[in-house]
């Protein structure tokens, strides 16, 4: 489960994103590139990493 922005540091959130959204160089198996429309996860999830929005709200922006 992703760390909440109210109970974690920026470094903890960044570490979570780096661990959870690892490119495995096989887009058919992973889907991260498709989820974030080709953007790097750290860039796509910057508002979460910076503590502006919780992760589910940021991810939902890319599902539309």
Buried (B, 14 or more C-beta within 10 A) or exposed (E): EBBEBEEBEEEBBBBBBEEEBEEEEEEEEBEBEEBBEEBEBEEBBBBBBEBEBBBEEBBEEEEE
